[in-house]
Amino acid sequence: MGLFGKKKDFWDEVDEASIGESEHQTLSEEEEADIQRELDEMEADGWHPTRSTPVKAVVRILLFISAIVMLVSGYTIYTYFSNGGTMSSEPDYYRSSFFGEEYQKNVVQLLHLIQAIETRGEVPEKELEQANQDLIKNYMNVDGSFSFAVYDADDNEVIVSSEDAVARIEASHYFVKLDTTEGQFNISSGVKNDAIDEAVWKEELTSCAETYTIYVAVDNELTSTTDGFYTSYQNFKDLNSVFGIARIVVFVAAALFLILLIFSIIATGNVSGYPRIKLSLFDKIFTEIAIIITVVLGGGSIYGAWYLLGSTYSFRMIAAAGALALAYIFIIRGYFSFVRRIKAGTFISNMLIYRIFETIGCLPTVPRILLIILVLVLLNGGLVLALFKLDAYELFGIPVVYVFVPIIFVLENICFISWVIRKGNAEYEDDEEDEDDGEESEESDKESEVLETPYSAASAVGGDTRPAKDLGADLAKAAAIAKETHASAVSDDWEHMDLGASVDMAISSAGEASEAKEEEKDQTVMLPKDEIESLLGGTSALRNSATSFDFIQLNKDIRKLHRAILKENGVAVTLRAPDKPIVLEMNRGDMWKAISMIYDNLEQYAEPDSRVYAEMYTQDGKLIYIVKNAVKAEAVDAAKAVSAPGAELTGGLKTAKEIVEKNHGKFVVAMDGNIFKTGILLNMIQE
């Protein structure tokens, strides 16, 4: 993970090996600084929609609306095709679910009417016809397209819909005969429709005390405009009319949903004025638990909507719509939580399985291997056992374990592979550090020789270690530079430099002090050793080896001492330095203590799972050293207070500042967003 979260600056590609081996720079320091300055200005000052809370709120609302439109249009298209419609022809009403559902409802109502006849008791003959008409009015539509005739076991008429009911039934193509007179349920039907549930008819009819023969039918043409069949027919015609619109709208809504979803993915976790990814409380729980919560709540809401749609409650449509809205909220919030985890780099590292592997990885090799094998066997054995023992639990006819087991298996392998790669990289880095330690004594022996190299001599006369476009210079200019540098070292003419409120301003001010000289000399002077010594009288290249040391190597040594604690917090340190030593003449113990204080500060306040960047170079006889790190959330306010203009430093930073100033240097701190910057400016030569 980079220091700035999503943003990737030019330091991200620099590692220790490239620092040591590169012989040239593809970009000059000025070009890199310009690029970085533009990025910082865009990050700090520029308005961006992905970090604008009102814009993100509007997008989320539009995302929800487009999802609803897409769902409604898609359901309309599904209903059209499920009823037999095609792109070239309309479906048949009598084969549609509209007709089947209405037919089902009328037959069930008729069976309820028969049960009411059984429970009403004896009715006088002269009142029987009127009583039957009252029941028909209460249970059935009068003068509708639905006809029926009911007979008892002795073939006596129990009730009929109208005087011409038998004739209408005989003429209909959509008739059904139900019979229980022989003690068994029998059905003969001229209706073929998937919406008809004959099992319900059987249950209702066999629950009656008597046995009956029932004939029902619907007119071939809908002669009545007042019953439920005509209403369902009108709804069916409306479906055909909106299908042409729905098939266009669904594609438009899907395209808009996809665009808004991509924007939301880019914007999720971004906060105005805060370039990193901000995690919510839900984002910080174990990833597996978050997945389970999202699936249970989202899936449960979808199941609730499906159950309500199949019920007979009067409010089922509103309740189902509410359940679907809840399902959308749970699923989309969970989805964006996973997006934030991926962008912040915590999706895998915050898994419970991964944490188990990390805990095991701290053990010695033999128990580590044995425990890893045991965990893998138990976990995969449990998954296999679940496939055989828990397949009875189904959702929409699909065993739940058939869905969860593959997901868990994939996540388990991702965690294991990620841990193995990280563990291997960590051990490889440790080996590299050990090799560096082995070479340390050899480098120390050569340290005094470094002071006599052309590079060291050039540094002594004020040359820059920053990349330069033109590297030629003559001996006269070199001599002039040497004199100017010695003079500046004695007078300390940058003591009055305005450092401003940030390290970047301090560096800029350091460069302005010698702008007039830059036009007359090259930034880097590389001359043969004998020529430089002849110019300087053979004195400048000689150093007191007791107080001379390589500042780059000192940083590497201190980083090694703090590496273990930083690694525990997931903090990595990238050093950006020239490929030549930076030699200082001062008390090495003082500088060791000052830089150690900065690293102590990183251990306490650097944000976990982030990267620290340390850059060092020389300019006009001065060392410029900058450290940038993201501050963990709970320490941001304190860091801002410390870096405020006129504020007093405390603790280790105060000690470091006192040491640097004792050696005629400058020590500054600044905050930029949640990025804490520490800067040190020192003369290359101390008197």
C-alpha positions in Angstrom: 0.0 0.0 0.0 1.4 3.4 -0.9 1.7 6.3 1.4 -1.1 8.2 -0.2 -3.5 5.2 -0.5 -4.6 5.1 -4.2 -2.2 7.8 -5.4 1.2 6.5 -6.5 4.1 8.9 -6.4 7.5 8.6 -8.0 9.0 7.0 -4.8 6.8 3.9 -5.0 9.1 2.3 -7.6 12.3 2.9 -5.7 13.7 0.0 -3.7 17.0 -0.4 -1.9 18.5 -2.5 -4.7 17.8 0.1 -7.4 19.3 2.8 -5.2 22.5 0.8 -4.9 22.8 -0.3 -8.5 21.4 2.5 -10.7 24.0 4.5 -12.6 21.6 7.2 -14.0 18.2 8.7 -13.4 15.5 8.8 -16.0 14.1 12.1 -14.6 16.0 14.9 -13.0 15.2 15.9 -9.5 13.6 19.1 -10.7 11.3 17.2 -13.0 10.4 14.8 -10.3 9.7 17.7 -7.9 7.5 19.4 -10.4 5.5 16.2 -10.9 5.1 15.7 -7.2 4.2 19.3 -6.6 1.4 19.1 -9.2 0.1 15.9 -7.7 0.1 17.5 -4.2 -1.7 20.6 -5.4 -4.3 18.5 -7.1 -4.6 16.4 -4.0 -4.8 19.3 -1.6 -6.5 22.1 -3.5 -8.3 20.6 -6.4 -12.0 19.7 -6.1 -12.8 16.2 -7.2 -16.2 14.5 -7.4 -15.0 11.3 -5.9 -14.2 13.2 -2.6 -17.3 15.4 -2.7 -19.9 14.1 -0.1 -23.0 15.7 -1.9 -22.0 14.2 -5.2 -21.5 10.8 -3.7 -24.8 11.0 -2.0 -26.6 11.9 -5.2 -24.8 9.1 -7.0 -25.9 6.6 -4.4 -29.5 7.7 -4.7 -29.4 7.5 -8.5 -27.8 4.1 -8.2 -30.7 2.9 -6.0 -33.3 4.4 -8.5 -31.6 2.8 -11.5 -31.6 -0.5 -9.7 -35.3 -0.2 -9.0 -36.0 0.7 -12.6 -33.9 -2.1 -13.9 -35.6 -4.6 -11.5 -39.1 -3.5 -12.5 -38.3 -3.5 -16.2 -36.6 -6.8 -16.0 -39.5 -8.3 -14.1 -41.9 -7.0 -16.8 -39.8 -8.6 -19.5 -39.5 -11.8 -17.6 -43.3 -11.9 -17.1 -43.9 -11.3 -20.8 -41.7 -14.1 -21.9 -42.8 -16.5 -19.1 -46.3 -16.2 -20.4 -45.3 -17.3 -23.9 -44.5 -14.0 -25.5 -41.7 -13.6 -28.1 -40.1 -10.7 -29.8 -42.3 -11.2 -32.8 -45.6 -12.3 -31.3 -47.8 -11.6 -28.2 -48.6 -14.3 -25.7 -52.0 -15.9 -25.5 -54.1 -14.7 -22.5 -55.7 -18.2 -21.9 -52.2 -19.7 -21.5 -50.9 -16.9 -19.4 -50.4 -16.8 -15.7 -52.9 -14.0 -15.5 -55.7 -16.3 -16.6 -54.4 -19.3 -14.6 -54.2 -17.3 -11.3 -57.7 -16.0 -11.8 -59.0 -19.5 -12.6 -57.3 -20.9 -9.5 -58.8 -18.2 -7.3 -62.3 -18.8 -8.6 -62.2 -22.6 -8.1 -60.9 -22.2 -4.5 -63.7 -19.7 -3.8 -66.2 -22.2 -5.2 -64.9 -24.9 -2.9 -65.2 -22.5 0.1 -68.8 -21.9 -1.0 -69.5 -25.6 -0.8 -68.0 -25.8 2.6 -70.3 -22.9 3.7 -73.3 -24.8 2.4 -72.3 -27.8 4.6 -72.1 -25.7 7.7 -75.2 -23.5 7.2 -77.6 -26.3 8.2 -81.1 -27.1 6.8 -82.8 -24.4 4.7 -86.6 -24.6 3.8 -87.3 -25.4 0.1 -88.9 -22.1 -0.6 -85.9 -20.2 0.8 -83.2 -22.4 -0.7 -82.9 -20.6 -4.0 -82.5 -17.2 -2.3 -80.0 -18.6 0.2 -77.9 -20.0 -2.7 -78.0 -16.7 -4.5 -76.8 -14.9 -1.3 -73.9 -17.4 -1.1 -72.9 -16.8 -4.7 -72.9 -13.1 -4.1 -70.7 -13.5 -1.1 -68.2 -15.9 -2.6 -68.4 -15.5 -6.4 -68.9 -12.9 -9.1 -72.5 -12.6 -10.4 -73.0 -12.7 -14.1 -69.4 -13.3 -14.8 -67.5 -15.4 -17.4 -67.0 -18.1 -14.8 -69.7 -20.9 -14.7 -70.1 -23.8 -12.3 -72.5 -26.6 -11.4 -72.2 -28.7 -8.2 -73.8 -32.2 -7.7 -73.9 -34.5 -4.6 -73.2 -38.2 -4.5 -76.7 -39.0 -5.7 -76.3 -36.7 -8.7 -78.6 -34.1 -7.2 -78.0 -30.4 -7.9 -76.4 -28.6 -5.0 -75.8 -25.2 -6.6 -75.3 -23.7 -10.0 -74.0 -20.3 -11.1 -77.0 -19.6 -13.5 -79.8 -21.2 -15.4 -77.6 -21.6 -18.5 -74.5 -22.7 -16.6 -74.6 -26.3 -18.0 -74.8 -25.1 -21.6 -71.9 -22.6 -21.1 -69.8 -25.3 -19.5 -70.4 -27.7 -22.3 -69.5 -25.0 -24.9 -66.3 -23.9 -23.1 -62.8 -25.0 -24.1 -61.5 -24.1 -20.6 -63.4 -26.5 -18.3 -62.5 -28.6 -15.3 -64.3 -31.6 -13.6 -63.6 -32.4 -10.0 -65.0 -35.6 -8.5 -64.8 -37.4 -5.1 -67.9 -39.5 -5.3 -65.9 -42.8 -5.4 -63.9 -41.9 -2.4 -60.9 -40.7 -4.4 -60.1 -37.3 -5.9 -60.3 -37.3 -9.7 -59.8 -34.4 -12.1 -60.5 -33.9 -15.8 -59.3 -30.7 -17.3 -59.2 -28.9 -20.6 -57.0 -26.2 -19.1 -53.3 -26.3 -19.4 -51.7 -23.6 -17.3 -48.7 -23.7 -15.0 -50.3 -21.2 -12.6 -53.0 -23.8 -11.6 -52.3 -25.7 -8.4 -54.4 -28.9 -8.5 -53.1 -30.0 -5.1 -54.9 -27.0 -3.4 -58.1 -28.1 -5.1 -57.7 -31.6 -3.8 -57.0 -30.5 -0.3 -60.0 -28.2 -0.2 -62.4 -30.7 -1.7 -61.4 -33.7 0.3 -61.8 -31.7 3.5 -65.6 -31.5 2.8 -67.9 -33.8 4.8 -69.8 -35.0 1.7 -68.7 -36.1 -1.8 -69.3 -34.0 -4.9 -69.0 -33.8 -8.6 -68.1 -30.2 -9.7 -68.0 -28.7 -13.2 -66.4 -25.3 -13.8 -65.6 -23.4 -17.0 -64.8 -20.0 -18.4 -66.4 -18.6 -21.6 -64.3 -18.9 -24.8 -64.9 -15.1 -25.1 -64.9 -12.9 -22.1 -68.6 -11.8 -22.2 -68.5 -10.0 -18.8 -66.7 -6.8 -18.2 -67.3 -6.8 -14.4 -65.6 -9.9 -13.1 -62.0 -10.7 -12.2 -61.2 -12.4 -15.6 -61.8 -9.2 -17.5 -59.7 -7.2 -15.0 -56.8 -9.7 -15.4 -57.2 -9.6 -19.2 -56.8 -5.8 -19.1 -53.6 -6.2 -17.0 -52.4 -8.7 -19.5 -53.0 -6.3 -22.4 -51.1 -3.6 -20.4 -48.2 -6.0 -20.0 -48.0 -6.3 -23.8 -48.1 -2.6 -24.3 -45.3 -1.8 -21.8 -43.1 -4.6 -23.0 -41.7 -2.5 -25.9 -40.8 0.3 -23.5 -39.5 -2.0 -20.8 -37.0 -3.8 -23.1 -35.4 -0.4 -23.9 -35.5 1.0 -20.4 -33.9 -2.1 -18.9 -30.8 -1.6 -21.1 -30.6 2.2 -20.3 -31.0 1.5 -16.6 -28.4 -1.2 -16.7 -25.9 1.0 -18.4 -26.6 3.9 -16.0 -26.3 1.5 -13.0 -22.9 0.2 -14.3 -21.6 3.7 -14.8 -22.8 4.9 -11.3 -21.4 1.7 -9.8 -18.0 2.3 -11.3 -18.0 5.9 -9.9 -19.1 4.6 -6.5 -16.3 2.0 -6.5 -13.8 4.8 -7.3 -15.2 7.1 -4.7 -15.8 4.7 -1.9 -13.6 5.4 1.1 -12.5 8.8 -0.2 -13.1 11.7 2.1 -12.9 15.4 1.3 -9.4 16.6 2.1 -8.3 13.1 3.0 -6.5 11.3 0.2 -6.4 7.9 1.9 -9.1 5.2 2.2 -11.2 5.7 5.4 -12.5 2.4 6.8 -15.8 2.3 8.8 -16.3 0.2 11.9 -17.9 -2.6 9.8 -14.9 -2.6 7.5 -12.6 -3.5 10.4 -14.3 -6.7 11.6 -13.1 -10.0 10.2 -13.8 -10.3 6.5 -15.4 -13.8 6.9 -17.8 -12.4 9.5 -18.7 -9.4 7.2 -19.4 -11.8 4.4 -21.7 -13.9 6.5 -23.6 -10.9 7.8 -24.0 -9.5 4.3 -25.2 -12.9 2.9 -27.5 -13.6 5.8 -29.2 -10.1 5.9 -29.3 -9.7 2.1 -30.4 -13.3 1.4 -32.9 -13.3 4.3 -34.5 -10.1 2.9 -34.7 -11.6 -0.6 -36.3 -14.8 0.9 -38.7 -12.6 2.8 -39.8 -10.8 -0.4 -40.2 -14.2 -2.2 -42.3 -15.5 0.7 -44.5 -12.4 0.8 -45.2 -12.5 -2.9 -46.5 -16.1 -2.5 -48.7 -15.2 0.4 -52.3 -14.0 0.5 -51.7 -10.9 2.6 -53.4 -7.8 1.3 -50.2 -5.8 1.9 -47.9 -8.4 0.4 -46.8 -6.2 -2.6 -45.8 -3.3 -0.4 -44.1 -5.6 2.2 -42.2 -7.4 -0.6 -41.0 -4.1 -2.1 -39.8 -3.1 1.4 -37.9 -6.4 1.8 -36.3 -6.0 -1.6 -35.2 -2.5 -0.7 -33.6 -3.8 2.5 -31.9 -6.6 0.5 -30.5 -4.0 -1.8 -29.2 -1.9 1.1 -27.6 -4.8 2.9 -26.0 -6.2 -0.3 -24.7 -2.9 -1.7 -23.4 -1.7 1.7 -21.6 -5.0 2.2 -20.2 -4.8 -1.4 -18.8 -1.3 -0.9 -17.3 -2.5 2.4 -15.4 -5.2 0.5 -14.3 -2.6 -2.1 -12.9 -0.4 0.7 -11.1 -3.4 2.2 -9.5 -4.2 -1.2 -8.5 -0.6 -1.9 -7.0 -0.3 1.6 -5.3 -3.7 1.3 -7.1 -5.3 4.3 -9.4 -7.7 2.5 -7.0 -10.6 2.9 -5.0 -9.4 5.9 -8.1 -9.0 8.0 -9.4 -12.5 7.4 -9.6 -14.8 10.4 -7.9 -17.6 8.5 -5.1 -15.3 7.5 -4.6 -14.2 11.1 -4.4 -17.8 12.1 -1.6 -18.4 9.6 0.2 -15.2 10.8 0.0 -16.4 14.4 1.4 -19.8 13.4 4.1 -18.2 11.3 5.7 -16.7 14.4 6.5 -20.2 15.7 9.7 -22.1 14.9 9.9 -24.1 11.7 9.0 -27.6 12.8 5.9 -26.7 14.9 4.9 -24.1 12.3 4.8 -26.8 9.6 2.9 -29.3 11.8 0.3 -26.8 12.8 -0.2 -25.5 9.3 -0.8 -29.1 8.1 -3.2 -29.7 11.0 -5.2 -26.5 10.3 -5.5 -27.3 6.6 -6.5 -30.9 7.3 -9.1 -29.8 9.8 -10.5 -27.0 7.7 -10.8 -29.0 4.4 -12.0 -32.1 6.3 -14.8 -29.9 7.8 -15.7 -28.7 4.4 -16.0 -32.2 3.0 -18.0 -33.3 6.0 -20.4 -30.4 5.5 -21.0 -31.4 1.9 -22.3 -34.8 3.1 -24.0 -33.9 6.3 -25.6 -30.5 5.7 -26.9 -30.9 2.1 -30.5 -31.1 3.5 -30.6 -27.4 4.2 -31.8 -25.7 1.0 -32.6 -22.2 -0.2 -34.7 -22.0 -3.4 -34.1 -25.7 -3.8 -30.3 -25.3 -3.7 -28.3 -26.8 -0.8 -26.7 -24.0 1.1 -23.4 -25.8 1.6 -23.0 -26.1 -2.2 -22.7 -22.4 -2.3 -20.7 -21.7 0.9 -18.2 -24.6 0.7 -16.6 -23.5 -2.7 -16.4 -19.9 -1.4 -14.7 -20.9 1.8 -12.3 -23.2 -0.1 -11.3 -20.4 -2.5 -10.8 -17.8 0.3 -8.8 -20.3 2.4 -6.4 -20.9 -0.5 -6.1 -17.2 -1.2 -5.2 -16.6 2.4 -2.7 -19.4 2.5 -1.0 -18.4 -0.8 -0.9 -14.7 0.3 0.6 -15.7 3.7 3.2 -17.9 2.0 4.2 -15.2 -0.4 4.4 -12.6 2.4 6.3 -14.9 4.7 8.7 -15.9 1.9 9.3 -12.2 1.0 9.9 -11.4 4.7 12.5 -14.2 5.1 14.1 -13.2 1.8 14.4 -9.6 3.0 15.9 -10.9 6.3 18.5 -12.8 4.4 19.3 -9.6 2.4 19.7 -7.7 5.7 22.0 -10.4 7.0 24.1 -10.2 3.9 24.3 -6.4 4.4 25.4 -6.9 8.0 28.2 -9.2 6.8 29.4 -6.6 4.4 29.2 -3.8 7.0 32.7 -4.2 8.4 34.1 -4.3 5.0 32.3 -1.1 4.1 33.5 0.5 7.3 37.1 -0.3 6.4 36.6 1.4 3.1 34.9 4.5 4.6 38.1 6.5 4.9 39.0 5.6 1.3 35.6 7.0 0.2 36.7 10.4 1.4 39.5 10.4 -1.1 37.3 9.5 -4.1 36.5 12.2 -6.8 32.9 12.1 -5.5 33.9 12.9 -2.0 36.1 15.7 -3.1 33.4 17.1 -5.2 31.1 17.0 -2.3 33.6 18.8 -0.3 33.6 21.7 -2.7 29.9 22.0 -2.6 28.7 19.7 -5.5 25.1 18.4 -5.5 24.2 14.7 -5.3 20.9 15.4 -7.1 20.6 14.4 -10.8 21.9 17.0 -13.2 21.3 17.5 -16.9 24.8 18.8 -17.7 27.8 17.4 -15.8 30.8 19.4 -17.3 32.7 22.0 -15.5 36.2 23.5 -15.6 38.8 23.7 -12.9 38.5 27.4 -12.3 34.8 27.1 -11.5 35.5 24.1 -9.2 38.0 26.2 -7.3 35.5 29.1 -7.0 32.8 26.7 -5.8 35.1 25.3 -3.2 35.9 28.8 -1.8 32.2 29.7 -1.7 31.3 26.5 0.1 34.0 27.0 2.7 32.8 30.6 3.2 29.2 29.5 3.6 30.2 26.8 6.1 31.9 29.3 8.3 29.3 32.1 8.1 26.3 29.7 8.1 24.5 32.1 5.7 21.4 30.0 5.6 20.7 30.6 9.3 18.3 33.3 8.3 16.5 31.3 5.7 12.7 31.4 6.0 11.8 27.8 6.4 8.0 28.5 6.3 5.4 26.0 7.6 6.5 22.9 5.7 9.5 20.9 4.7 8.8 21.5 1.0 9.0 25.2 1.6 12.3 24.8 3.5 13.8 22.8 0.6 12.6 25.4 -1.9 14.2 28.2 0.2 17.4 26.3 0.3 17.5 26.3 -3.4 16.7 30.0 -3.8 19.9 30.9 -1.8 22.1 29.9 -4.7 19.8 30.6 -7.8 22.2 33.2 -9.0 25.1 30.8 -8.8 23.2 28.0 -10.6 23.4 29.8 -13.9 27.2 30.0 -13.7 28.0 26.4 -12.5 26.8 22.9 -13.0 24.8 21.1 -10.2 27.3 18.2 -9.9 31.1 18.5 -10.3 33.0 15.3 -10.9 36.7 15.9 -11.4 39.8 13.7 -11.2 41.3 13.3 -7.7 44.7 14.7 -8.5 43.3 17.9 -10.3 41.0 18.7 -7.3 43.7 18.2 -4.8 46.0 20.5 -6.7 43.3 23.1 -6.7 42.6 22.8 -3.0 46.2 22.4 -2.0 45.6 18.8 -1.0 43.8 19.9 2.2 40.1 19.7 1.5 40.0 16.0 0.6 41.6 15.1 3.9 39.1 14.3 6.7 39.3 13.3 10.3 38.2 9.7 10.1 37.1 9.8 13.8 34.2 12.2 13.0 33.5 11.3 9.3 30.7 8.9 8.4 28.4 8.1 5.6 24.9 9.4 6.3 23.3 6.9 3.9 24.8 4.0 5.7 23.9 5.4 9.1 20.2 5.5 8.0 20.4 1.9 6.8 21.9 0.8 10.1 19.2 2.5 12.2 16.5 1.2 9.9 17.7 -2.4 10.6 17.4 -1.8 14.4 13.9 -0.6 14.1 12.8 -3.0 11.3 11.3 -5.7 13.5 8.9 -3.3 15.4 7.9 -1.5 12.2 7.2 -4.8 10.5 4.9 -5.9 13.3 2.7 -2.8 12.5 3.0 -3.5 8.7 5.2 -0.4 8.2 7.8 -0.5 5.5 10.6 2.1 5.0 11.8 3.2 1.6 15.1 5.1 1.5 15.8 7.3 -1.5 19.4 8.3 -1.8 22.2 8.9 -4.3 24.2 6.0 -5.5 27.3 7.7 -3.9 28.0 8.1 -0.1 27.0 11.4 1.6 29.9 12.1 4.0 29.3 14.3 7.1 31.9 15.6 9.5 30.3 15.8 12.9 29.8 13.8 16.0 28.4 10.5 14.7 26.8 9.7 18.0 24.8 12.9 17.9 23.4 12.2 14.4 22.7 8.5 15.3 20.7 9.7 18.3 18.8 12.3 16.3 17.8 9.9 13.5 16.9 7.2 16.0 14.5 9.6 17.6 12.8 10.0 14.3 12.5 6.3 13.9 11.1 6.0 17.5 8.5 8.5 16.5 7.6 6.3 13.4 7.2 3.2 15.6 4.7 5.0 17.8 2.7 7.1 15.4 3.1 5.8 11.8 -0.2 4.3 10.5 -0.2 0.5 10.4 0.1 -1.1 6.9 1.6 2.0 5.4 5.0 3.0 3.9 7.5 5.6 5.1 9.6 7.5 2.6 13.0 8.9 3.5 14.9 11.1 1.0 18.4 12.5 1.3 20.6 14.5 -1.0 23.1 17.3 -1.0 22.7 20.8 -2.5 25.2 23.6 -2.4 27.2 22.1 0.4 24.2 21.2 2.5 22.5 17.9 3.4 18.7 17.9 2.9 16.9 15.0 4.6 13.1 14.5 4.5 11.0 11.8 6.1 7.3 11.5 5.2 4.8 9.1 6.9 1.1 8.7 7.3 -0.1 9.3 10.9 -2.6 6.8 12.5 -6.0 8.3 13.0 -5.9 8.6 16.8 -2.6 10.7 16.6 -3.5 13.1 13.8 -4.8 15.9 16.1 -1.7 15.7 18.3 0.6 15.7 15.2 -1.2 18.8 13.9 -0.8 20.6 17.2 2.9 19.8 17.3 3.5 21.0 13.7 1.4 24.2 14.1 3.4 27.5 13.6 5.1 28.4 16.8 4.3 25.1 18.6 6.9 23.5 20.8 8.1 20.1 20.0 8.1 17.4 22.7 9.7 14.1 23.4 12.1 12.5 20.9 11.5 15.2 18.2 12.5 17.9 20.6 15.7 16.0 21.4 16.4 15.5 17.7 15.9 19.2 17.1 18.2 20.2 19.9 20.9 17.9 18.5 20.6 19.2 14.9 20.6 22.9 16.0 23.6 22.2 18.2 25.4 21.2 15.0 24.4 24.4 13.3 21.5 22.8 11.4 17.7 23.3 11.0 15.0 20.9 12.1 11.4 21.4 10.9 8.1 19.5 11.0 4.9 20.0 9.1 1.5 18.3 8.5 -0.1 17.9 5.1 -3.5 16.2 5.4 -2.5 13.2 7.5 1.1 13.1 6.2 3.7 14.1 8.8 6.9 15.6 7.3 10.2 15.8 9.2 13.1 17.8 7.6 16.8 18.2 8.5 19.2 20.7 6.9 22.9 20.4 7.8 26.1 21.9 6.5 28.3 19.3 4.8 31.3 20.8 6.6 31.3 21.7 10.3 34.0 23.9 11.8 
